[in-house]
Amino acid sequence: MLKKITFLFYIQVLVLYSFLSVEAINLSPCAKWNTTGITIFGSNSKGNGSNELSLPQGMFLHEKTNMLYVVDTDNRRIQMFSLNQTSTTGITVASNINSMYAVYVDDDEMTMYIALRFENRVEKWIKGALEGEQIGNQCKQCRNVWLDKDKNVYMTESGTHSILKWSPKTNTSITISGRIDEQGHTTDRLYFPTHVYFNQANDVWYIADTLNHRIQKWNNNSKEGITVAGSKDGVGGDNAASLANPLYVWVDEQSSVIYIVDSDNDRVQRWLPNELFGSTIVGGTGAGSKSNQLKQPTSLVFDKLGNLYVCDSKNHRIQMYALIDNQPCSKNHSYSLFTKTNNINIVILLSWIISIGSRLI
């Protein structure tokens, strides 16, 4: 009965949105998600079938096509899943790749950049290619890759505790954050950073400084960072003021709210600007495979409707958490709920509703 009521709720959401001209939902800083996740890809056990995953380590959502790319590490492949339809079957778009950790797909969907941790490099894969081509120099224990609008490639060189920038025009690399081979928790150092998020609007980096158990905000061309979430002294924890081996950071550029995959605490944390404490939006109920649990999550993405997807690595699955409340934090808080356009992609929305329903009924 409860499942049917939940499905009816999503139908009501569809009816509401069908009257609007919406390109995407802007997330309220006080938004809420259903804390019970739905497994949309993979399962609770390893597998190598087209609808299975084995220790997925990263994700990338190509917003223009609504395609989700998953780093299926132990299967040595990149799987592409469509969020436009109900199918749970993935398409292999790159294979026979060792020690993958992250993928970034260019806007044109023709090029992928893949970080190979133990191969110590980033590879560029052209659509349809059978193998990739190394770009730049060595990237020791490379854990992340990111592009800017000028096609510069940013690499998280975890093994040297620094962030690299490679220019395709000059074929040279420079260090933009941290000090090479100098770990530490002072403001000018990093300690095994993993993921980086670049806000191109204001040239600000947000770095998951993993073994310092913190998120660092690093202004472009700065020599030091500012701790915006977690510990300032390099000590991890499991309370609201702490993080434990955060692996991924995503920033809402409208509100400056930070979302963090707090991996060793098996939760996703939301951190409002200038706050000393975060709040748990999903997970945090102990490591496990239940629908309200995570086990060593590694990355997250949001779709256009504000739904949250988490790469639940050791459960070998991708979990979806539906946005259920997107009201402003207070009546006095000015907030635009929707980014408007002249069109609404009802096909995408309806497919999403049907997909949810097929798993609930």
SERO-4910 file (N, C-alpha, C, O; in steps of 0.05 Angstrom, whole numbers):
BEGIN
 pado doro    nc1    nc2    nc3   cac1   cac2   cac3    cc1    cc2    cc3    oc1    oc2    oc3
  Met    A     17    -24      0      0      0      0     17     25      0     12     44    -14
  Leu    A     38     25     17     56     48     18     70     53     -8     73     76    -16
  Lys    A     78     32    -23     91     35    -48     72     48    -68     81     65    -84
  Lys    A     46     41    -68     27     53    -86     23     82    -80     20     99    -98
  Ile    A     22     89    -54     20    117    -47     44    133    -56     41    155    -66
  Thr    A     67    121    -53     92    135    -63     91    140    -93     98    161   -102
  Phe    A     81    119   -107     79    122   -136     59    144   -144     64    159   -162
  Leu    A     37    146   -129     17    167   -134     29    194   -129     22    214   -143
  Phe    A     47    196   -110     61    221   -105     77    230   -129     76    253   -137
  Tyr    A     91    212   -141    107    218   -165     89    226   -188     97    244   -204
  Ile    A     66    214   -191     47    222   -212     38    250   -207     35    266   -227
  Gln    A     33    258   -182     25    285   -176     48    305   -184     43    327   -193
  Val    A     72    296   -179     95    313   -187     95    317   -217    100    339   -227
  Leu    A     90    296   -232     89    298   -261     67    317   -270     72    334   -288
  Val    A     44    316   -258     22    334   -265     30    363   -260     24    380   -276
  Leu    A     43    367   -237     51    395   -230     71    405   -251     67    428   -261
  Tyr    A     91    389   -257    112    399   -275    102    402   -304    113    417   -320
  Ser    A     81    387   -311     71    387   -338     59    414   -346     56    420   -369
  Phe    A     53    431   -326     42    457   -331     63    479   -332     58    502   -337
  Leu    A     88    470   -328    110    490   -327    128    487   -351    131    466   -363
  Ser    A    142    509   -357    162    508   -377    189    508   -363    199    528   -354
  Val    A    201    484   -361    223    480   -343    247    467   -358    244    447   -372
  Glu    A    270    479   -354    295    466   -364    308    450   -342    317    427   -347
  Ala    A    308    460   -318    320    446   -296    310    458   -270    300    480   -269
  Ile    A    313    442   -249    305    451   -222    329    462   -208    351    450   -208
  Asn    A    326    485   -195    347    496   -178    342    485   -150    320    487   -139
  Leu    A    363    474   -138    360    462   -112    359    483    -90    376    500    -88
  Ser    A    339    481    -72    338    497    -48    360    488    -29    366    464    -28
  Pro    A    373    506    -15    392    498      6    380    481     27    394    468     43
  Cys    A    353    480     29    339    464     49    324    441     36    305    430     48
  Ala    A    331    434     11    317    412     -3    320    386     13    338    382     29
  Lys    A    300    368      8    300    342     21    297    320      1    283    323    -19
  Trp    A    310    298      6    308    275    -12    297    251      4    301    249     28
  Asn    A    284    233    -10    276    208      2    301    193     11    319    188     -6
  Thr    A    303    186     36    327    174     46    328    144     40    348    130     45
  Thr    A    307    134     28    306    106     18    314    107    -11    299    118    -28
  Gly    A    336     95    -18    346     95    -45    333     73    -62    324     53    -52
  Ile    A    334     77    -88    324     57   -107    348     50   -125    362     67   -136
  Thr    A    354     24   -126    376     15   -143    367     16   -172    350      1   -181
  Ile    A    380     34   -187    372     37   -215    391     22   -234    383     14   -256
  Phe    A    416     19   -226    436      4   -242    452    -13   -223    460     -5   -201
  Gly    A    459    -38   -232    474    -56   -215    456    -70   -195    431    -70   -197
  Ser    A    469    -82   -175    455    -97   -154    472    -97   -129    491    -81   -127
  Asn    A    465   -114   -110    481   -115    -85    504   -135    -87    518   -140    -67
  Ser    A    509   -146   -111    531   -165   -114    545   -159   -141    534   -148   -159
  Lys    A    570   -168   -142    586   -164   -166    574   -179   -190    562   -200   -187
  Gly    A    579   -168   -214    570   -182   -238    583   -168   -262    592   -145   -260
  Asn    A    584   -182   -284    595   -171   -309    576   -170   -332    584   -165   -355
  Gly    A    550   -174   -326    530   -171   -347    525   -142   -354    535   -124   -341
  Ser    A    509   -137   -375    504   -110   -384    487    -94   -364    487    -69   -365
  Asn    A    474   -108   -345    458    -95   -325    471    -97   -297    458    -93   -277
  Glu    A    497   -104   -297    511   -108   -272    536    -91   -270    546    -81   -291
  Leu    A    547    -88   -246    571    -72   -241    589    -88   -222    579   -105   -207
  Ser    A    614    -80   -221    633    -93   -202    652    -71   -192    670    -63   -207
  Leu    A    648    -62   -168    664    -42   -155    665    -16   -172    686     -7   -179
  Pro    A    642     -4   -178    642     21   -192    655     43   -175    650     45   -151
  Gln    A    672     60   -188    687     79   -173    680    108   -179    686    126   -163
  Gly    A    666    113   -201    660    141   -208    637    142   -227    629    123   -239
  Met    A    626    167   -231    604    172   -249    608    199   -262    622    216   -252
  Phe    A    595    202   -285    594    229   -298    567    230   -312    561    213   -328
  Leu    A    552    252   -307    526    256   -321    530    276   -343    537    299   -339
  His    A    526    266   -368    527    284   -391    500    297   -394    480    285   -402
  Glu    A    498    322   -386    472    335   -382    456    338   -408    432    336   -408
  Lys    A    470    343   -430    456    348   -456    441    323   -465    419    326   -476
  Thr    A    452    300   -461    440    275   -470    426    260   -448    412    240   -453
  Asn    A    431    268   -423    420    254   -399    430    225   -397    416    207   -390
  Met    A    455    222   -405    469    196   -403    487    196   -379    502    214   -374
  Leu    A    486    174   -365    503    170   -341    526    151   -348    521    128   -355
  Tyr    A    550    160   -345    574    144   -350    585    134   -323    589    150   -305
  Val    A    589    108   -321    597     95   -296    624     81   -300    628     66   -319
  Val    A    643     87   -283    669     74   -283    666     47   -269    666     45   -245
  Asp    A    663     26   -285    659     -1   -275    686    -14   -272    695    -30   -289
  Thr    A    699     -8   -250    728    -12   -247    736    -42   -250    754    -48   -266
  Asp    A    724    -59   -234    734    -87   -235    726   -101   -261    737   -122   -267
  Asn    A    707    -90   -275    701   -101   -302    717    -88   -324    714    -95   -347
  Arg    A    734    -69   -316    753    -55   -335    738    -42   -358    747    -45   -381
  Arg    A    716    -29   -353    700    -17   -374    686      8   -364    682     13   -340
  Ile    A    678     25   -383    660     47   -378    633     40   -389    630     33   -412
  Gln    A    613     40   -371    586     34   -379    569     60   -382    571     78   -365
  Met    A    553     61   -403    535     84   -407    506     76   -403    497     57   -416
  Phe    A    492     90   -385    464     84   -380    447    109   -386    455    131   -381
  Ser    A    424    104   -398    406    126   -405    387    131   -382    375    113   -371
  Leu    A    385    157   -374    365    165   -354    339    173   -367    320    181   -354
  Asn    A    337    170   -394    313    177   -409    294    154   -412    271    158   -421
  Gln    A    302    130   -403    284    107   -407    287     89   -382    304     93   -365
  Thr    A    270     68   -382    268     51   -358    288     28   -358    290     14   -338
  Ser    A    302     24   -380    320      2   -382    343      4   -362    354     26   -357
  Thr    A    350    -18   -350    373    -19   -331    398    -30   -345    418    -35   -332
  Thr    A    397    -33   -371    419    -44   -386    438    -22   -395    430     -2   -406
  Gly    A    464    -27   -391    484     -8   -399    497    -15   -425    496    -38   -434
  Ile    A    510      4   -438    525      1   -462    554      6   -456    561     26   -445
  Thr    A    571    -13   -464    600    -10   -459    611      9   -480    610      4   -504
  Val    A    623     32   -471    634     52   -490    664     52   -490    676     66   -506
  Ala    A    676     38   -471    705     35   -470    711     10   -453    698      6   -433
  Ser    A    731     -6   -461    736    -31   -447    766    -37   -446    782    -24   -458
  Asn    A    772    -58   -430    800    -67   -426    818    -45   -415    840    -41   -425
  Ile    A    808    -32   -395    822     -9   -382    828    -16   -353    810    -23   -338
  Asn    A    853    -14   -345    861    -21   -318    860      2   -299    865     25   -306
  Ser    A    852     -4   -275    854     15   -252    840     42   -257    851     63   -249
  Met    A    817     41   -269    802     66   -273    791     77   -247    784     62   -229
  Tyr    A    789    104   -245    778    115   -221    757    137   -228    739    141   -212
  Ala    A    761    151   -250    742    173   -256    741    177   -286    759    170   -301
  Val    A    718    189   -295    715    195   -324    702    222   -326    685    230   -310
  Tyr    A    710    237   -347    698    262   -354    691    261   -384    708    254   -400
  Val    A    666    268   -391    658    267   -419    654    296   -429    640    312   -417
  Asp    A    668    302   -451    667    328   -463    638    335   -472    622    317   -476
  Asp    A    633    361   -475    606    370   -483    596    358   -509    572    353   -512
  Asp    A    615    353   -528    606    342   -554    601    312   -553    592    301   -573
  Glu    A    605    300   -530    601    271   -526    619    254   -544    614    230   -547
  Met    A    639    266   -556    656    251   -574    682    242   -560    697    225   -570
  Thr    A    688    254   -537    714    249   -524    710    244   -494    695    259   -480
  Met    A    722    223   -484    723    217   -455    752    220   -445    771    214   -459
  Tyr    A    754    229   -421    780    230   -407    778    213   -383    760    216   -366
  Ile    A    796    193   -380    794    173   -359    819    174   -342    842    172   -352
  Ala    A    816    176   -316    838    175   -297    844    147   -289    826    132   -280
  Leu    A    869    138   -294    878    111   -288    897    112   -264    920    120   -266
  Arg    A    886    104   -241    901    108   -216    928     95   -216    949    108   -212
  Phe    A    929     69   -219    954     54   -217    970     53   -243    993     43   -243
  Glu    A    958     62   -264    973     66   -289    986     93   -290   1002     99   -308
  Asn    A    979    110   -271    992    137   -267    990    155   -291   1009    167   -300
  Arg    A    965    156   -302    961    174   -325    932    180   -330    914    167   -318
  Val    A    927    199   -347    900    204   -358    901    197   -387    919    204   -402
  Glu    A    880    183   -396    877    176   -424    854    190   -437    833    194   -425
  Lys    A    858    198   -462    837    210   -478    826    189   -497    841    177   -513
  Trp    A    800    184   -496    787    164   -513    767    178   -532    749    192   -524
  Ile    A    772    175   -558    754    185   -578    731    165   -582    736    141   -581
  Lys    A    707    174   -586    684    157   -588    689    136   -609    696    142   -632
  Gly    A    685    110   -601    688     88   -620    716     76   -620    721     56   -633
  Ala    A    735     89   -606    763     79   -606    765     53   -590    750     48   -571
  Leu    A    785     37   -597    790     12   -583    811     16   -561    815     -2   -544
  Glu    A    824     39   -561    844     45   -540    847     75   -537    840     90   -555
  Gly    A    857     82   -514    860    111   -508    889    120   -513    907    104   -517
  Glu    A    892    147   -512    918    159   -516    925    176   -491    909    192   -482
  Gln    A    949    171   -480    957    187   -457    960    216   -464    970    223   -485
  Ile    A    950    233   -445    955    262   -448    971    272   -425    968    262   -402
  Gly    A    988    291   -430   1005    302   -409   1026    282   -400   1030    261   -412
  Asn    A   1040    289   -378   1060    272   -367   1048    253   -346   1023    250   -345
  Gln    A   1064    240   -331   1055    222   -310   1037    237   -290   1042    260   -283
  Cys    A   1016    223   -282    998    233   -261    998    211   -240    982    192   -241
  Lys    A   1015    214   -219   1019    193   -200    994    188   -183    984    206   -170
  Gln    A    985    163   -183    960    155   -170    938    174   -177    925    186   -160
  Cys    A    933    176   -203    913    195   -214    885    187   -206    876    164   -212
  Arg    A    871    204   -192    844    197   -182    821    213   -194    798    206   -190
  Asn    A    827    234   -209    805    250   -219    814    266   -244    838    271   -247
  Val    A    795    272   -261    801    288   -285    778    307   -289    755    300   -285
  Trp    A    784    332   -299    764    353   -302    773    371   -325    797    375   -329
  Leu    A    754    382   -340    760    400   -362    748    427   -356    727    430   -343
  Asp    A    761    448   -367    748    474   -367    739    481   -395    742    465   -413
  Lys    A    728    505   -398    717    513   -424    738    516   -446    731    515   -470
  Asp    A    763    519   -438    785    521   -458    798    494   -463    819    493   -476
  Lys    A    786    473   -453    796    445   -457    822    439   -442    835    420   -448
  Asn    A    829    456   -423    851    449   -405    842    426   -388    819    425   -379
  Val    A    860    408   -382    853    384   -367    866    385   -340    890    391   -337
  Tyr    A    850    381   -319    859    382   -291    860    354   -280    841    338   -283
  Met    A    882    347   -268    886    320   -258    892    320   -228    908    337   -219
  Thr    A    879    303   -213    885    300   -185    908    280   -181    903    256   -183
  Glu    A    931    290   -175    955    272   -172    957    265   -142    973    277   -128
  Ser    A    941    246   -134    940    239   -106    967    231    -95    973    237    -72
  Gly    A    983    217   -111   1008    207   -102   1029    228    -95   1048    222    -80
  Thr    A   1025    252   -106   1044    274    -99   1029    296    -83   1041    317    -78
  His    A   1004    291    -76    988    310    -60    985    337    -73    988    358    -61
  Ser    A    979    336    -99    976    361   -114    956    359   -137    948    337   -144
  Ile    A    948    382   -148    930    383   -171    946    394   -195    959    415   -193
  Leu    A    944    381   -218    958    389   -242    939    400   -263    916    393   -264
  Lys    A    950    419   -278    935    430   -301    952    426   -326    975    434   -328
  Trp    A    939    412   -346    953    406   -371    940    422   -394    916    422   -397
  Ser    A    957    436   -409    947    452   -431    950    437   -457    972    429   -464
  Pro    A    928    433   -473    930    420   -499    945    437   -519    955    427   -539
  Lys    A    945    463   -515    958    481   -534    989    480   -532   1003    481   -552
  Thr    A    998    477   -507   1027    478   -503   1039    450   -496   1063    446   -496
  Asn    A   1020    431   -490   1028    404   -481   1047    405   -457   1066    390   -455
  Thr    A   1040    423   -438   1056    426   -414   1037    424   -390   1013    431   -392
  Ser    A   1048    416   -367   1033    414   -342   1045    432   -321   1069    436   -319
  Ile    A   1028    443   -304   1036    459   -281   1021    450   -257    999    440   -259
  Thr    A   1032    455   -233   1018    449   -208   1003    474   -200   1014    495   -197
  Ile    A    976    470   -195    960    493   -188    951    493   -158    942    513   -148
  Ser    A    953    470   -145    945    468   -117    963    448   -103    970    427   -115
  Gly    A    969    453    -78    986    435    -62   1016    439    -69   1023    454    -87
  Arg    A   1032    424    -55   1061    423    -59   1069    395    -66   1063    376    -51
  Ile    A   1084    392    -88   1091    365    -97   1107    350    -76   1128    360    -67
  Asp    A   1097    326    -70   1110    308    -51   1113    320    -23   1130    312     -7
  Glu    A   1096    340    -16   1096    351     11   1068    350     22   1052    368     19
  Gln    A   1063    329     36   1036    326     49   1035    342     75   1055    347     87
  Gly    A   1010    349     83   1007    363    108    979    375    110    964    375     90
  His    A    972    386    133    946    398    137    947    428    140    926    440    147
  Thr    A    969    440    134    970    470    133    955    479    108    950    463     90
  Thr    A    950    505    107    933    515     85    945    513     57    931    515     37
  Asp    A    971    510     56    985    509     30    990    480     21   1002    476      0
  Arg    A    981    461     36    986    433     30    960    417     28    939    424     39
  Leu    A    963    394     14    942    375     12    953    348     21    977    344     23
  Tyr    A    934    329     27    942    302     35    925    282     20    902    276     29
  Phe    A    935    271     -1    921    251    -18    894    262    -27    874    250    -20
  Pro    A    894    283    -42    868    293    -53    857    274    -73    872    260    -87
  Thr    A    831    273    -76    818    255    -95    803    270   -116    811    271   -140
  His    A    781    283   -109    764    296   -129    767    326   -127    773    338   -106
  Val    A    762    339   -150    763    369   -151    739    379   -167    732    367   -188
  Tyr    A    727    400   -158    705    413   -172    713    441   -179    722    456   -161
  Phe    A    710    450   -204    718    476   -212    694    493   -219    678    487   -237
  Asn    A    690    515   -204    670    534   -210    682    555   -229    696    573   -221
  Gln    A    675    552   -255    688    569   -275    678    597   -274    691    615   -284
  Ala    A    654    602   -262    643    629   -260    661    648   -244    663    671   -250
  Asn    A    674    637   -224    692    654   -207    720    643   -203    734    652   -185
  Asp    A    727    623   -219    754    611   -218    761    601   -190    782    608   -180
  Val    A    744    586   -179    748    575   -152    748    544   -153    730    532   -166
  Trp    A    768    532   -140    769    503   -138    759    493   -111    764    506    -91
  Tyr    A    745    471   -112    737    457    -87    750    430    -88    745    415   -107
  Ile    A    766    423    -69    782    399    -70    775    380    -46    774    389    -23
  Ala    A    769    355    -53    765    335    -32    793    326    -23    806    309    -35
  Asp    A    801    339     -1    828    334     10    826    310     29    823    313     53
  Thr    A    827    286     17    816    262     30    829    255     57    814    253     76
  Leu    A    855    252     58    867    243     83    871    266    103    880    261    125
  Asn    A    864    290     95    861    312    115    832    315    124    826    331    141
  His    A    814    298    113    786    297    121    773    324    120    759    333    139
  Arg    A    777    337     97    766    364     94    761    371     64    770    357     46
  Ile    A    746    393     60    742    404     34    756    431     34    751    448     51
  Gln    A    774    435     14    789    460     12    778    476    -12    774    466    -34
  Lys    A    774    502     -6    767    521    -27    793    535    -35    806    547    -18
  Trp    A    799    535    -61    825    545    -70    820    564    -93    812    555   -115
  Asn    A    824    589    -89    821    609   -110    842    606   -131    865    599   -125
  Asn    A    835    610   -156    854    607   -178    878    625   -174    875    649   -167
  Asn    A    902    614   -178    927    628   -175    935    633   -146    954    647   -140
  Ser    A    919    622   -127    926    625    -99    947    604    -91    950    583   -103
  Lys    A    962    610    -69    982    592    -59    973    576    -36    987    559    -25
  Glu    A    948    581    -27    937    566     -5    907    564     -6    894    580    -20
  Gly    A    896    545      8    867    541      8    854    548     34    867    555     54
  Ile    A    827    547     34    811    554     57    794    529     63    781    519     45
  Thr    A    793    520     88    776    498     95    747    507     97    740    524    113
  Val    A    730    495     80    702    502     80    684    480     91    660    484     94
  Ala    A    695    456     96    680    434    108    700    415    120    721    409    108
  Gly    A    693    405    144    710    385    156    732    396    174    730    419    183
  Ser    A    753    381    178    774    387    197    794    407    187    801    407    164
  Lys    A    803    425    204    825    443    198    852    433    208    873    444    203
  Asp    A    851    411    224    875    400    236    881    372    226    899    359    237
  Gly    A    868    363    205    874    337    193    863    313    208    873    291    204
  Val    A    843    317    225    832    295    241    804    289    231    787    307    230
  Gly    A    798    264    225    772    256    216    753    249    239    762    246    262
  Gly    A    727    247    233    708    240    253    681    234    240    678    235    216
  Asp    A    661    228    257    635    220    246    612    238    256    589    231    252
  Asn    A    619    260    269    598    278    278    591    298    256    603    297    234
  Ala    A    573    317    262    564    336    241    585    356    233    584    367    211
  Ala    A    606    360    250    627    379    243    650    365    229    670    378    221
  Ser    A    649    339    225    672    324    215    666    309    189    642    304    182
  Leu    A    687    301    176    686    283    153    707    261    157    726    264    173
  Ala    A    703    239    143    723    217    145    728    207    116    712    193    104
  Asn    A    751    213    106    759    206     79    739    214     58    728    197     43
  Pro    A    733    240     56    714    249     35    727    245      8    750    251      3
  Leu    A    711    233    -11    722    226    -37    712    243    -60    723    243    -81
  Tyr    A    691    258    -55    678    273    -77    665    298    -67    653    298    -45
  Val    A    667    319    -83    654    344    -75    640    356   -100    650    356   -122
  Trp    A    616    366    -96    600    379   -117    589    405   -105    579    405    -82
  Val    A    589    426   -120    581    452   -110    558    463   -127    559    464   -152
  Asp    A    536    471   -114    514    484   -127    522    513   -132    525    529   -113
  Glu    A    527    520   -157    538    547   -163    518    569   -158    526    592   -156
  Gln    A    492    563   -157    473    584   -151    473    591   -121    471    615   -114
  Ser    A    474    571   -104    472    576    -75    498    573    -60    500    581    -37
  Ser    A    519    563    -73    545    557    -61    544    536    -39    562    533    -23
  Val    A    522    520    -39    520    497    -21    538    475    -31    540    470    -55
  Ile    A    552    461    -13    571    440    -19    559    413    -12    548    410     10
  Tyr    A    561    394    -31    552    367    -26    577    349    -27    593    350    -45
  Ile    A    579    331     -7    604    316     -3    597    286      1    580    279     16
  Val    A    612    269    -14    611    241     -9    631    235     13    655    234      9
  Asp    A    620    230     37    635    226     62    639    195     64    624    182     79
  Ser    A    659    185     50    660    157     44    661    138     68    646    120     70
  Asp    A    680    144     86    683    125    109    660    127    129    657    110    146
  Asn    A    644    148    127    620    150    143    595    141    128    573    141    139
  Asp    A    599    132    104    578    120     87    553    138     86    531    130     92
  Arg    A    559    163     78    537    183     78    544    205     58    566    208     49
  Val    A    523    220     51    527    245     35    520    268     53    498    269     65
  Gln    A    538    287     55    535    311     72    529    336     55    540    339     34
  Arg    A    513    353     67    508    379     55    519    400     74    515    399     98
  Trp    A    534    419     62    548    439     79    540    467     67    547    474     45
  Leu    A    526    482     83    518    509     75    541    528     78    560    523     94
  Pro    A    542    550     62    564    569     63    569    580     91    550    587    105
  Asn    A    594    581     99    603    593    125    593    578    149    593    589    171
  Glu    A    583    553    146    574    537    169    597    520    180    615    513    166
  Leu    A    595    514    206    615    497    219    606    468    220    622    450    227
  Phe    A    581    463    212    570    436    213    556    429    187    544    447    174
  Gly    A    556    404    180    542    394    157    517    379    166    513    374    190
  Ser    A    501    371    147    478    355    153    477    331    133    485    334    110
  Thr    A    467    308    143    466    284    127    441    284    110    419    287    122
  Ile    A    443    281     84    419    281     67    411    252     59    388    246     56
  Val    A    431    234     56    425    206     52    447    190     65    470    200     68
  Gly    A    441    165     72    461    148     85    464    155    114    447    166    127
  Gly    A    488    148    125    493    154    153    480    135    173    479    141    197
  Thr    A    471    113    163    458     93    180    475     68    184    465     47    190
  Gly    A    501     71    179    519     49    181    523     36    154    506     37    137
  Ala    A    547     24    151    553     11    125    535    -13    121    532    -30    140
  Gly    A    523    -16     98    506    -39     92    494    -37     65    499    -18     50
  Ser    A    478    -57     59    466    -59     32    435    -54     32    422    -58     11
  Lys    A    424    -45     54    396    -39     55    391    -14     38    409      0     30
  Ser    A    366     -9     32    359     13     14    364     40     27    365     60     12
  Asn    A    368     41     53    374     67     66    403     68     75    411     84     91
  Gln    A    420     49     64    448     48     72    466     50     47    458     46     24
  Leu    A    491     57     52    512     58     32    536     43     43    539     39     67
  Lys    A    554     36     25    578     22     33    601     32     16    604     24     -7
  Gln    A    617     50     27    640     63     13    631     76    -13    640     70    -34
  Pro    A    612     96    -10    604    111    -34    628    127    -45    646    135    -29
  Thr    A    628    132    -71    651    145    -83    645    171    -98    663    188   -102
  Ser    A    620    174   -108    614    198   -124    584    203   -124    569    185   -116
  Leu    A    576    227   -134    548    233   -135    543    252   -160    561    265   -169
  Val    A    518    252   -169    509    271   -189    480    277   -183    466    262   -170
  Phe    A    471    300   -194    443    308   -193    433    310   -222    447    319   -239
  Asp    A    408    300   -226    396    304   -253    381    330   -254    381    345   -235
  Lys    A    368    335   -277    355    361   -281    331    365   -263    322    387   -259
  Leu    A    320    343   -253    297    344   -235    305    346   -205    288    346   -188
  Gly    A    331    347   -200    340    349   -173    344    323   -158    350    322   -135
  Asn    A    339    300   -172    343    274   -160    373    269   -157    389    277   -173
  Leu    A    380    255   -135    408    250   -128    415    221   -135    400    202   -129
  Tyr    A    438    218   -148    449    191   -154    475    188   -140    492    205   -141
  Val    A    479    165   -127    503    159   -112    516    133   -122    502    113   -125
  Cys    A    541    134   -128    556    110   -135    564     95   -110    582    103    -95
  Asp    A    549     74   -104    552     58    -80    571     35    -85    563     13    -91
  Ser    A    597     42    -83    618     25    -94    618     -4    -85    616    -22   -101
  Lys    A    619     -8    -59    622    -36    -49    595    -51    -48    595    -74    -42
  Asn    A    574    -37    -55    548    -51    -60    544    -56    -90    524    -68    -98
  His    A    563    -47   -106    563    -52   -135    537    -42   -148    524    -57   -164
  Arg    A    529    -18   -141    504     -8   -151    504     23   -152    521     36   -140
  Ile    A    485     33   -168    479     62   -168    452     66   -155    432     55   -164
  Gln    A    452     83   -134    427     88   -120    416    115   -128    431    135   -131
  Met    A    389    116   -131    376    141   -137    358    149   -113    343    133   -103
  Tyr    A    360    175   -105    344    185    -83    327    208    -94    338    228   -104
  Ala    A    301    205    -93    283    224   -105    281    249    -89    279    249    -65
  Leu    A    281    272   -103    276    298    -90    247    299    -82    229    296    -98
  Ile    A    241    304    -56    214    303    -46    205    330    -35    181    335    -32
  Asp    A    223    348    -30    216    375    -19    237    395    -28    261    391    -22
  Asn    A    228    415    -43    247    435    -53    239    463    -46    244    482    -60
  Gln    A    226    466    -23    217    492    -14    240    509     -4    260    498      6
  Pro    A    238    536     -6    258    553      5    261    549     35    244    538     48
  Cys    A    284    557     46    289    553     74    270    569     92    264    560    114
  Ser    A    261    592     83    243    608     99    226    625     80    233    628     56
  Lys    A    205    637     90    188    654     74    202    679     64    195    690     43
  Asn    A    222    687     79    237    711     72    260    706     53    275    724     45
  His    A    264    680     46    287    673     30    279    674      0    261    660     -9
  Ser    A    292    692    -15    286    694    -43    300    672    -58    324    668    -56
  Tyr    A    284    657    -74    295    634    -86    279    627   -111    255    626   -111
  Ser    A    293    622   -133    281    614   -158    281    583   -160    302    571   -161
  Leu    A    257    572   -160    254    543   -159    263    530   -186    275    509   -186
  Phe    A    256    544   -208    261    532   -234    279    550   -251    278    574   -249
  Thr    A    295    537   -268    308    551   -290    290    548   -314    286    525   -323
  Lys    A    279    570   -324    258    568   -345    269    570   -373    290    583   -378
  Thr    A    255    557   -391    261    558   -419    235    557   -434    214    556   -421
  Asn    A    235    556   -460    211    555   -475    200    527   -479    178    523   -489
  Asn    A    215    507   -470    207    479   -474    210    464   -448    225    472   -430
  Ile    A    194    442   -446    198    423   -423    201    396   -435    186    388   -453
  Asn    A    220    381   -426    224    354   -436    207    335   -420    216    322   -402
  Ile    A    181    334   -427    162    316   -414    170    287   -418    164    270   -401
  Val    A    182    281   -441    190    253   -446    209    243   -425    206    221   -414
  Ile    A    229    260   -418    248    253   -397    234    250   -371    239    230   -356
  Leu    A    217    269   -364    204    269   -339    185    244   -336    185    231   -316
  Leu    A    170    239   -357    151    216   -357    167    190   -355    158    172   -340
  Ser    A    189    188   -369    205    164   -368    215    159   -340    216    137   -330
  Trp    A    223    181   -327    233    179   -299    211    169   -281    215    152   -264
  Ile    A    186    180   -284    164    172   -267    158    143   -271    153    128   -252
  Ile    A    157    134   -296    152    106   -302    173     88   -291    167     66   -280
  Ser    A    198     97   -293    220     82   -282    217     78   -252    222     56   -242
  Ile    A    210     99   -238    206     97   -209    183     78   -203    185     61   -186
  Gly    A    161     81   -218    138     65   -213    143     35   -218    133     19   -203
  Ser    A    158     29   -238    164      0   -244    179    -13   -221    179    -38   -219
  Arg    A    193      3   -205    208     -9   -183    193     -9   -157    200    -22   -138
  Leu    A    171      7   -156    155      9   -132    131    -10   -131    123    -20   -110
  Ile    A    120    -16   -155     95    -32   -155    101    -61   -159     83    -78   -160
***
